[in-house]
Amino acid sequence: MTDPLPPGGQAATREPVDLRLDRPTPARMYDYFLGGKDNFAVDREAAERVKQAVPNTYQVVWENRHFLQRAVRYLAERGIDQYLDIGTGLPTQGNVHEIARKTIPDARVVYVDNDPIVLAHGRSLLASSPGTTVITADMRQPQTILSDPDLRELIDFSRPVAVLFVAVLHFIKDSEDPAGLIRSFRDVMAPGSYLVLSHLTSDGPPPDAVARTVEAYKNATSPMVFRTRDQIAGFFDGFTLQPPGLVRPRQWHPGPADAMPTDSLFAGVAKLG
C-alpha cells in the first residue's frame, strides 16, 4: 500500500509505507477493540491476550471513547474551534470533527498518528471534509508535529486550541519524558486553550491484569505503561483542571451512554491561563 494522493489531488512520488505487519500496533489493536476491520492477525492475537487479561476491555475502550466525545462537545460549547488530536488511531464513528461541528460547523481539526495506515484511511475519510487533515508523526517528536505545514495551515496557536492526549500517553515510557512532551505543546498554546487527557491507571485494576496487559503489548510497536493517579495528575502541570477534576471517565460530565463503568482509567480536561 502507498500513501493516497495529497490533499491537492496531484500525484507525488512516495516511498511505500511500512505497515509493520510483523508487529501489532496500538492503533490497529484499538480498532479491533472497537469492532473495526482495519487490523491484521498479529493485532487480533495481541488484542485477544489483552481481553483475556482484562475481560471488560470492550467497556474500557468505549468508556474512553464516550469521554472523548463529551469533552469535545464541552469545549465546542465554550467556543473552541481548533483541535489537535494526538495519537488519534483509526477513524471510527463520532470523530472529533464530527462532534465539534455539531456546535461549530467550521471547526478545524488536525489528527496525528504514527501508524501509516491511519494516514491512508484518514485522508480517504476526510477528503470531503475541508478544515481537517491527518498527518503521520510520532508524539515523541513534538517539534516535528508543531512545524508540520499541514498543521500550521489549519491551527493558529495565537488563539485558544484544544490539544487531546486521549488514551495515548500510556504508550510513552518514563524515559521518553511524557510530561516534557506535553510541555512542548503547552509552551505554544495561547491562554484559554485546553488539554484533554485520559490514561490507563494501576490504581484500581487487579495487579495480575495490569501485568498481563503489559506483557501483551511487550512486542507491539509501543509498550503499555500503567501509571498511578498522582502520576497522571502531574501531566496537568501548568493547567487548571476543570470540574469535576481528574476522575474516572464515566464521572466526567456523565451521559446516558455511560452504563459501562470500569476502574481502568483516569480522565480530565484542563484550561491554560
C-alpha positions in Angstrom: 0.0 0.0 0.0 1.2 3.5 -0.7 0.0 6.8 0.6 -3.0 8.3 -1.2 -2.8 11.4 -3.2 -2.0 14.6 -1.3 -4.9 17.0 -0.5 -4.3 18.9 -3.7 -5.0 15.8 -5.7 -1.7 15.8 -7.6 0.3 12.7 -7.8 3.6 12.7 -5.9 6.4 10.1 -5.7 6.3 8.5 -2.3 8.1 5.6 -0.7 6.0 2.6 0.1 4.8 2.7 3.7 5.8 0.1 6.2 2.5 -1.2 7.7 4.6 -3.2 10.3 2.6 -6.4 9.7 5.1 -8.4 11.8 4.2 -6.5 15.0 0.9 -5.3 16.5 0.3 -1.6 16.6 -1.8 0.2 19.3 -4.0 1.9 16.6 -4.9 -1.3 14.9 -5.5 -3.1 18.2 -7.7 -0.3 19.4 -9.6 -0.6 16.1 -10.2 -4.3 16.8 -11.4 -3.5 20.3 -13.9 -1.0 18.8 -15.2 -3.6 16.4 -13.4 -2.2 13.3 -12.0 -4.1 10.3 -8.7 -2.2 9.8 -6.5 -4.7 11.7 -4.4 -7.8 11.0 -3.9 -11.2 12.5 -0.9 -10.0 14.6 -3.1 -7.2 16.1 -6.0 -9.5 16.8 -3.8 -12.1 18.5 -2.3 -9.4 20.8 -5.7 -7.9 21.4 -7.2 -11.2 22.4 -4.4 -11.6 25.0 -5.4 -8.3 26.4 -9.0 -9.3 26.6 -8.0 -12.5 28.4 -6.2 -10.4 31.0 -9.0 -7.7 31.1 -12.3 -9.3 30.2 -14.0 -5.8 30.2 -11.7 -4.4 27.6 -14.7 -3.5 25.4 -16.2 -1.4 28.2 -12.8 0.3 28.8 -12.3 1.4 25.2 -15.9 2.6 24.9 -15.9 4.4 28.2 -12.8 6.2 26.9 -14.4 6.9 23.6 -17.5 8.4 25.2 -15.3 10.6 27.4 -13.6 12.0 24.3 -16.9 12.8 22.7 -18.3 14.5 25.8 -15.1 16.5 26.2 -15.1 17.8 22.7 -18.7 18.7 23.0 -18.0 20.6 26.2 -15.1 22.5 24.6 -17.1 23.4 21.4 -19.9 24.8 23.6 -17.2 27.1 25.1 -16.2 28.3 21.7 -13.1 26.2 21.0 -12.9 25.8 17.2 -9.4 24.3 16.8 -8.4 20.8 17.8 -5.2 18.8 17.7 -5.8 15.1 18.4 -2.5 13.4 19.2 -2.5 9.6 18.6 -5.9 9.6 17.1 -6.0 6.0 16.0 -8.0 4.7 13.0 -11.1 6.7 12.0 -14.3 5.5 13.6 -17.8 6.9 14.2 -18.0 10.0 16.3 -14.7 11.5 15.5 -13.5 14.8 16.9 -14.5 16.9 13.9 -18.0 15.3 13.7 -18.7 16.1 17.4 -17.2 19.6 17.3 -19.0 20.6 14.1 -22.4 19.9 15.7 -21.8 23.1 17.6 -19.2 24.9 15.5 -19.7 24.0 11.8 -16.4 25.3 10.7 -14.2 23.8 13.5 -10.8 22.8 12.4 -9.2 19.5 13.4 -5.7 18.0 12.8 -5.4 14.3 13.6 -1.9 12.9 14.3 -0.8 9.3 14.5 2.5 7.4 13.8 0.8 4.4 12.3 0.9 4.9 8.4 -2.4 3.0 8.0 -4.1 5.9 9.8 -2.9 8.3 7.2 -4.2 6.2 4.3 -7.6 5.7 5.9 -7.8 9.1 7.4 -7.1 11.1 4.2 -9.7 9.0 2.4 -12.3 9.7 5.1 -11.5 13.4 5.3 -11.2 14.0 1.6 -14.6 15.7 1.5 -14.2 17.4 4.8 -12.5 20.8 4.4 -10.7 22.1 7.6 -9.5 18.7 8.6 -6.3 16.8 7.9 -4.3 13.8 9.2 -0.6 13.8 9.5 1.8 10.9 10.2 4.1 11.9 13.1 5.3 10.5 16.4 4.2 12.3 19.6 7.7 11.6 20.9 8.8 14.3 18.4 6.6 17.3 19.3 8.6 19.8 17.2 8.1 17.7 14.1 4.3 17.9 14.7 4.3 21.6 15.6 6.3 22.5 12.5 4.2 20.4 10.0 2.9 22.7 7.2 -0.4 20.9 7.1 -0.9 21.6 10.8 0.2 25.2 10.5 -2.3 25.7 7.7 -5.2 24.8 9.9 -4.2 25.6 13.5 -3.5 29.2 14.7 -1.7 28.9 18.0 -2.2 32.6 18.8 -5.8 31.6 19.6 -7.1 29.0 22.0 -6.8 25.4 20.9 -7.6 22.1 22.4 -4.8 19.5 22.4 -6.0 16.0 23.0 -3.9 13.2 24.5 -6.7 10.6 24.9 -5.6 7.1 25.8 -2.1 7.6 24.3 0.4 8.6 27.0 0.4 5.1 28.4 2.3 4.2 25.3 5.1 6.5 26.3 7.8 5.2 28.6 9.0 7.3 31.6 12.4 7.5 29.9 10.7 9.3 27.0 9.5 12.1 29.3 5.8 12.2 28.7 5.4 15.3 30.9 8.0 17.0 28.7 6.1 16.1 25.6 3.0 17.9 27.0 5.1 20.9 28.0 6.3 21.2 24.4 2.7 21.8 23.3 1.8 23.8 26.4 4.5 26.3 25.5 2.9 27.2 22.2 -0.7 27.2 23.4 -2.5 30.5 23.9 -4.2 31.4 27.2 -7.7 29.9 27.2 -6.5 26.7 25.5 -7.4 23.3 26.9 -5.7 20.0 27.5 -7.8 16.8 27.2 -6.2 13.7 28.7 -7.1 10.1 29.6 -4.7 7.4 30.8 -4.8 3.8 32.0 -4.0 3.5 35.7 -2.6 0.9 38.1 -4.9 2.4 40.8 -7.9 0.1 40.6 -7.3 -2.9 38.2 -6.0 -6.1 39.8 -2.2 -6.2 39.6 -2.2 -9.5 37.7 -4.4 -7.9 35.0 -2.0 -5.0 34.7 1.0 -7.3 34.4 -0.7 -9.5 31.8 -1.7 -6.4 29.7 1.8 -5.1 29.8 3.0 -8.5 28.6 0.5 -8.5 25.8 1.9 -5.2 24.5 5.5 -6.2 25.0 6.1 -7.0 21.3 3.9 -4.2 20.0 5.3 -1.1 18.3 4.7 0.8 21.6 4.7 -0.7 25.1 2.0 -0.2 27.7 2.8 1.8 30.8 0.2 1.9 33.6 0.5 4.9 36.0 -0.9 6.0 39.3 -3.5 8.7 39.7 -0.8 11.0 41.2 1.5 10.4 38.2 -1.3 11.2 35.8 -2.3 14.3 37.7 1.3 15.5 37.1 0.7 15.7 33.4 -1.7 18.7 34.0 1.1 20.8 35.4 0.6 24.5 34.3 -3.1 23.9 33.6 -6.2 24.2 35.8 -8.3 21.1 35.9 -12.0 21.9 35.2 -14.7 20.4 37.4 -15.1 17.6 38.3 -11.3 17.3 38.1 -9.3 14.1 37.4 -11.8 11.3 37.7 -12.9 8.0 36.1 -14.1 8.8 32.6 -17.7 7.8 33.4 -17.7 10.5 36.2 -16.7 13.3 33.8 -19.9 15.0 32.9 -21.7 11.6 32.6 -24.2 11.0 29.9 -26.7 8.3 29.1 -24.1 6.2 27.2 -22.1 5.5 30.3 -23.6 2.4 31.7 -20.3 0.6 31.4 -18.3 1.6 34.5 -14.7 0.5 34.9 -11.7 1.4 37.1 -9.1 1.3 34.4 -8.7 4.9 33.5 -8.5 8.5 34.8 -9.5 11.4 32.7 -9.7 15.2 32.9 -10.0 18.4 31.0 -7.8 21.4 32.0 -7.5 25.0 30.9 -4.4 27.1 30.4 -4.3 30.5 31.9 
